Amino acid sequence: MPNNNLAPNGKEQVKVKLVGEDGNAFAIMGRVVTAMRRAGWSKEEIDKYTAEARSGNYDHLLQITMDYTDDIGKEEDE
Protein backbone atom coordinates (compact mmCIF):
# COMPACT_ATOMS: atom_id res chain seq x y z
CA MET A 1 0.00 0.00 0.00
CA PRO A 2 1.50 3.34 -0.97
CA ASN A 3 2.10 6.30 1.31
CA ASN A 4 -0.92 8.61 1.68
CA ASN A 5 0.03 10.85 -1.24
CA LEU A 6 2.58 8.76 -3.14
CA ALA A 7 1.92 6.50 -6.09
CA PRO A 8 3.79 3.17 -6.36
CA ASN A 9 6.47 4.91 -8.47
CA GLY A 10 7.24 7.30 -5.59
CA LYS A 11 5.71 10.34 -7.29
CA GLU A 12 2.87 12.42 -5.89
CA GLN A 13 -0.48 10.80 -6.68
CA VAL A 14 -2.27 12.56 -9.51
CA LYS A 15 -5.47 14.38 -8.63
CA VAL A 16 -8.47 13.01 -10.51
CA LYS A 17 -12.20 13.26 -9.90
CA LEU A 18 -13.52 9.70 -9.80
CA VAL A 19 -16.63 9.87 -7.60
CA GLY A 20 -19.71 10.87 -9.56
CA GLU A 21 -18.00 10.39 -12.94
CA ASP A 22 -18.42 7.75 -15.66
CA GLY A 23 -17.44 4.41 -14.10
CA ASN A 24 -16.57 2.72 -17.38
CA ALA A 25 -13.08 1.19 -17.13
CA PHE A 26 -11.80 2.99 -20.22
CA ALA A 27 -13.24 6.31 -19.04
CA ILE A 28 -11.50 5.89 -15.68
CA MET A 29 -8.17 5.05 -17.28
CA GLY A 30 -8.57 7.94 -19.71
CA ARG A 31 -9.07 10.47 -16.90
CA VAL A 32 -6.10 9.07 -14.99
CA VAL A 33 -3.78 9.03 -18.03
CA THR A 34 -4.77 12.62 -18.87
CA ALA A 35 -3.95 13.69 -15.30
CA MET A 36 -0.63 11.84 -15.45
CA ARG A 37 0.31 13.58 -18.71
CA ARG A 38 -0.60 16.98 -17.23
CA ALA A 39 1.54 16.18 -14.18
CA GLY A 40 4.52 15.43 -16.42
CA TRP A 41 4.71 11.67 -15.92
CA SER A 42 6.83 9.81 -18.46
CA LYS A 43 5.38 7.50 -21.10
CA GLU A 44 6.96 4.56 -19.26
CA GLU A 45 5.26 5.53 -15.97
CA ILE A 46 1.91 5.92 -17.70
CA ASP A 47 2.37 2.62 -19.56
CA LYS A 48 3.12 0.89 -16.26
CA TYR A 49 -0.14 2.19 -14.76
CA THR A 50 -2.21 1.13 -17.77
CA ALA A 51 -0.60 -2.32 -17.92
CA GLU A 52 -1.23 -2.87 -14.21
CA ALA A 53 -4.79 -1.53 -14.43
CA ARG A 54 -5.63 -3.80 -17.37
CA SER A 55 -4.05 -6.92 -15.86
CA GLY A 56 -7.09 -7.97 -13.87
CA ASN A 57 -10.80 -7.50 -13.42
CA TYR A 58 -12.73 -4.27 -12.77
CA ASP A 59 -12.09 -4.40 -9.01
CA HIS A 60 -8.37 -4.73 -9.72
CA LEU A 61 -8.55 -1.68 -12.03
CA LEU A 62 -10.17 0.34 -9.24
CA GLN A 63 -7.57 -0.74 -6.67
CA ILE A 64 -4.64 0.11 -8.95
CA THR A 65 -6.27 3.43 -9.82
CA MET A 66 -6.68 4.28 -6.13
CA ASP A 67 -2.97 3.52 -5.62
CA TYR A 68 -2.00 6.05 -8.29
CA THR A 69 -4.57 8.80 -7.68
CA ASP A 70 -5.91 11.21 -5.11
CA ASP A 71 -9.65 11.34 -5.80
CA ILE A 72 -10.59 15.02 -5.61
CA GLY A 73 -14.29 14.09 -5.68
CA LYS A 74 -14.23 12.13 -2.42
CA GLU A 75 -14.34 15.23 -0.21
CA GLU A 76 -17.65 16.26 -1.77
CA ASP A 77 -19.29 13.01 -0.61
CA GLU A 78 -18.05 13.12 2.99
Helices and strands as residue ranges (DSSP letters): E 14-16, H 25-38, H 43-53, H 58-68, E 69-71, H 74-77
